[in-house]
């Protein structure tokens, strides 16, 4: 389960990589949804989570 430190690192990483892109709001929305799925042990691939977001979630997953 993600704790505050892991969430901060995840969102900082995403913001640094994609914060200036036109689809930033969609990426952010996907990240929130992806974290919820991840915490519930639902495979992200089965839920059509953006691959950029899924990769970051797997990287920062505690």
DAPE-V131154 format. One record per pair of residues at least 12 apart in sequence whose C-alpha atoms are under 7 Angstrom apart, sorted by sequence separation. I is the first residue (numbers start at 1). J is the second residue. D is the distance in Angstrom with one decimal. If there is no record, write none. Layout:
[[I | J | D] [I | J | D]]
This chain:
[[34 | 49 | 6.5] [30 | 49 | 6.2] [30 | 50 | 6.7] [34 | 54 | 7.0] [31 | 53 | 5.8] [35 | 57 | 6.9] [30 | 53 | 6.8] [27 | 53 | 6.8] [2 | 39 | 6.9] [1 | 39 | 5.0] [10 | 56 | 6.5] [10 | 57 | 6.7] [10 | 60 | 5.9] [6 | 60 | 6.1] [6 | 61 | 7.0] [6 | 62 | 6.7] [2 | 61 | 6.5] [2 | 62 | 6.1] [1 | 62 | 6.6]]
